[in-house]
Amino acid sequence: MDIIIIGSGIGGLSCAALLARYGYKVTVCESHSIPGGAAHSFIYNGFKFDSGPSLYSGLSYSPSNNPLRQVLDAIGSDCEWVNYHTWGCFLPEGDFNTSVGPDQFCEILLKLRGEKAVNEWRELQRIMTPLAKAAIAIPTAAVRYDWGALKTTGKFAPSLIKHFFNVSKLTGPFSSIIDGVVTDSFIRNWLNMLCFLLSGLPADGTSAAEVAFMFADWYRPDVMLDYPIGGSAALVNALVRGLEKHDGKLLLKTHVEEIIVENQRAVGVRLRGGKEIRASTAVISNASVWDTLNLIPPESVPQQFIQKRKSTPECESFMHLHLGIDARDIGSDLQCHYIFVKDWELGITAPQNLVLISIPSVIDSSLAPPGKHSIHVYTPGNEPYDLWQGMDRNSQDYKRQKESRAQIMWEALQKIIPDIRSRCEVTLIGTPLTHEYYLRRHRGSYGPAIRAGKALFPSSNTPLKGLMCCGDSTFPGIGLPAVAASGMIAANTLAPVRKHLEMLNTIKN
Ligand SMILES: Cc1cc2nc3c(=O)[nH]c(=O)nc-3n(C[C@H](O)[C@H](O)[C@H](O)COP(=O)(O)OP(=O)(O)OC[C@H]3O[C@@H](n4cnc5c(N)ncnc54)[C@H](O)[C@@H]3O)c2cc1C
């Protein structure tokens, strides 16, 4: 075996499939019985549910700036996509539907806030246009963490030089851009919310580059959002097919207990039960920064590294409701997504304030039996783990707390389907403990809360030779495009420059 990847999240699978395509012998060890990590799907009583991501864009067409699309192109694998453009909002200002694209949000603003707000939004769009171009001046597919980067990013240098002035503006938090342009409180709250959904942090912690990347995608003319037909599992399976087609292996129910270190080099992994698998080139961890630390023998890396990584601040966790419902007589105006905010004054990071609702069976009927819908409601990265820490999942206290903390999600959903409770055929409530267990994530966290402008997400490299990392604890951070980018960068760093350049030609950038 050349390379072992610990974990089959989107970051790990992107990395593994690309390495297999580069010609390495790759094995992915996944602790869970289902691949995909935060993006895995599961089936319950005939309903198919997504455990995590619900919003996808830039994936149903090529060439695309989305690194995940670039991975799929590079490995020659794909799934089917369905498109839509509108989602529903239940906000303190009122209830409305909004769409991606350059203009529709201005109509909403005109109604809710008046002409001044529209002018501010237009001005922000004007300022973001060159920044968005700068954010994609160098595709992450060209990046690698060694001198070979001079060659692989070389052909994009003219574009980088052209956008150089704007690239420098992308390194700070997005708030520094908003502050000079937007005074309207609703637009500021809206942007803060989008930032929180992207990174787990409000605008003063979210990198301007990340938001510029989103603007490049969401506010183009004719833009559509995507959803993988068959749910997030379809996307995961496309990556697994790409891995297997290049002779890579995925081992499920294969929990790594320790990274084996010999002569100050990571040389393999020890599995639960004691079996060892050796890797001649590298071990790559897709587990979170905190979970990875538990796998490294402490004496094999500098104490300073352990302390620094251990003290990485973390985003909070999630409450989930997975519902299978009878959809009889539900109006045809049901949207695939809804956002609910109770009170902007509480702050966007406040627990029990922001709820996302995903009803993907509205656009993909394969997810539920005929006449039914699959629903995933969640509080995104705002449920404190501390409230749940140490609770016995079989206790009455836990059951009571589960019911009471789920209340806000029911309330949000009742705005769309008033008689929702009587329609439920499947009701599953997930807590930070469920999230921690099934997603194998430290404290059920959304990921590291690394504030833009204050610190950077670490690179894939580690001080231990032969050990690299990918996923949402490495640059560029949280979210499907970002973790695919991190997997791609780790794979590129190991690949010979010649093969990397060949790969770049296949992604049509
Ligand atoms: C509810 C929710 C909604 C989201 N919505 C969106 C969205 O709409 N759009 C978007 O772009 N992003 C969204 N995200 C974020 C996105 O899903 C994640 O950032 C991304 O999937 C994380 O991928 P990853 O590769 O870093 O790791 P993970 O998905 O965490 O995968 C890591 C894998 O490693 C495995 N593992 C860990 N330790 C071991 C071990 N010792 N041995 C073997 N295996 C191990 C785990 O089982 C897991 O499968 C959402 C996340 C959540 C939770």
The ligand as an SDF file (V2000), in Angstrom:
LIG
                    3D

 53 58  0  0  0  0  0  0  0  0999 V2000
  -25.8730   19.4880    9.3280 C   0  0  0  0  0  0  0  0  0  0  0  0
  -24.8050   19.9850    8.3950 C   0  0  0  0  0  0  0  0  0  0  0  0
  -25.1670   20.7460    7.3020 C   0  0  0  0  0  0  0  0  0  0  0  0
  -24.2010   21.1970    6.4150 C   0  0  0  0  0  0  0  0  0  0  0  0
  -24.5900   21.9010    5.3140 N   0  0  0  0  0  0  0  0  0  0  0  0
  -23.6910   22.2000    4.3590 C   0  0  0  0  0  0  0  0  0  0  0  0
  -24.1080   22.7140    3.1240 C   0  0  0  0  0  0  0  0  0  0  0  0
  -25.3100   22.9190    2.9150 O   0  0  0  0  0  0  0  0  0  0  0  0
  -23.1710   22.9840    2.1680 N   0  0  0  0  0  0  0  0  0  0  0  0
  -21.8380   22.7440    2.3930 C   0  0  0  0  0  0  0  0  0  0  0  0
  -21.0050   22.9820    1.4900 O   0  0  0  0  0  0  0  0  0  0  0  0
  -21.4040   22.2300    3.5820 N   0  0  0  0  0  0  0  0  0  0  0  0
  -22.2990   21.9390    4.5520 C   0  0  0  0  0  0  0  0  0  0  0  0
  -21.8920   21.3810    5.7270 N   0  0  0  0  0  0  0  0  0  0  0  0
  -20.4550   21.2290    5.9880 C   0  0  0  0  0  0  0  0  0  0  0  0
  -19.8560   20.0280    5.2780 C   0  0  0  0  0  0  0  0  0  0  0  0
  -20.7740   18.9770    5.2630 O   0  0  0  0  0  0  0  0  0  0  0  0
  -18.5930   19.5970    6.0020 C   0  0  0  0  0  0  0  0  0  0  0  0
  -17.7160   20.7110    6.1410 O   0  0  0  0  0  0  0  0  0  0  0  0
  -17.8510   18.5050    5.2650 C   0  0  0  0  0  0  0  0  0  0  0  0
  -18.7150   17.4860    4.8260 O   0  0  0  0  0  0  0  0  0  0  0  0
  -16.7770   17.9180    6.1880 C   0  0  0  0  0  0  0  0  0  0  0  0
  -16.0330   16.9940    5.4370 O   0  0  0  0  0  0  0  0  0  0  0  0
  -14.6330   16.4260    5.9460 P   0  0  0  0  0  0  0  0  0  0  0  0
  -14.0190   15.7180    4.8080 O   0  0  0  0  0  0  0  0  0  0  0  0
  -13.8320   17.4960    6.5870 O   0  0  0  0  0  0  0  0  0  0  0  0
  -14.8810   15.4470    7.1440 O   0  0  0  0  0  0  0  0  0  0  0  0
  -16.0430   14.5810    7.7740 P   0  0  0  0  0  0  0  0  0  0  0  0
  -17.2600   14.6690    6.9920 O   0  0  0  0  0  0  0  0  0  0  0  0
  -16.0800   14.9300    9.2060 O   0  0  0  0  0  0  0  0  0  0  0  0
  -15.4770   13.1070    7.6090 O   0  0  0  0  0  0  0  0  0  0  0  0
  -14.4660   12.5800    8.4120 C   0  0  0  0  0  0  0  0  0  0  0  0
  -14.5980   11.0690    8.3500 C   0  0  0  0  0  0  0  0  0  0  0  0
  -13.5340   10.4920    9.1150 O   0  0  0  0  0  0  0  0  0  0  0  0
  -14.0540    9.3560    9.7920 C   0  0  0  0  0  0  0  0  0  0  0  0
  -13.1640    9.0910   10.9370 N   0  0  0  0  0  0  0  0  0  0  0  0
  -12.8880    9.9240   11.9710 C   0  0  0  0  0  0  0  0  0  0  0  0
  -12.0170    9.3210   12.8170 N   0  0  0  0  0  0  0  0  0  0  0  0
  -11.7480    8.1060   12.2930 C   0  0  0  0  0  0  0  0  0  0  0  0
  -10.9260    7.0230   12.7040 C   0  0  0  0  0  0  0  0  0  0  0  0
  -10.1910    7.0880   13.8200 N   0  0  0  0  0  0  0  0  0  0  0  0
  -10.8760    5.9080   11.9280 N   0  0  0  0  0  0  0  0  0  0  0  0
  -11.5870    5.8280   10.7760 C   0  0  0  0  0  0  0  0  0  0  0  0
  -12.4060    6.8220   10.3450 N   0  0  0  0  0  0  0  0  0  0  0  0
  -12.4680    7.9480   11.0950 C   0  0  0  0  0  0  0  0  0  0  0  0
  -15.4420    9.7740   10.2020 C   0  0  0  0  0  0  0  0  0  0  0  0
  -16.2670    8.6560   10.4790 O   0  0  0  0  0  0  0  0  0  0  0  0
  -15.8950   10.5350    8.9500 C   0  0  0  0  0  0  0  0  0  0  0  0
  -16.5120    9.6870    8.0240 O   0  0  0  0  0  0  0  0  0  0  0  0
  -22.8320   20.9080    6.6420 C   0  0  0  0  0  0  0  0  0  0  0  0
  -22.4550   20.1400    7.7480 C   0  0  0  0  0  0  0  0  0  0  0  0
  -23.4300   19.6770    8.6130 C   0  0  0  0  0  0  0  0  0  0  0  0
  -23.0110   18.8160    9.7670 C   0  0  0  0  0  0  0  0  0  0  0  0
  1  2  1  0
  2  3  1  0
  2 52  2  0
  3  4  2  0
  4  5  1  0
  4 50  1  0
  5  6  2  0
  6  7  1  0
  6 13  1  0
  7  8  2  0
  7  9  1  0
  9 10  1  0
 10 11  2  0
 10 12  1  0
 12 13  2  0
 13 14  1  0
 14 15  1  0
 14 50  1  0
 15 16  1  0
 16 17  1  0
 16 18  1  0
 18 19  1  0
 18 20  1  0
 20 21  1  0
 20 22  1  0
 22 23  1  0
 23 24  1  0
 24 25  2  0
 24 26  1  0
 24 27  1  0
 27 28  1  0
 28 29  2  0
 28 30  1  0
 28 31  1  0
 31 32  1  0
 32 33  1  0
 33 34  1  0
 33 48  1  0
 34 35  1  0
 35 36  1  0
 35 46  1  0
 36 37  1  0
 36 45  1  0
 37 38  2  0
 38 39  1  0
 39 40  1  0
 39 45  2  0
 40 41  1  0
 40 42  2  0
 42 43  1  0
 43 44  2  0
 44 45  1  0
 46 47  1  0
 46 48  1  0
 48 49  1  0
 50 51  2  0
 51 52  1  0
 52 53  1  0
M  END
$$$$
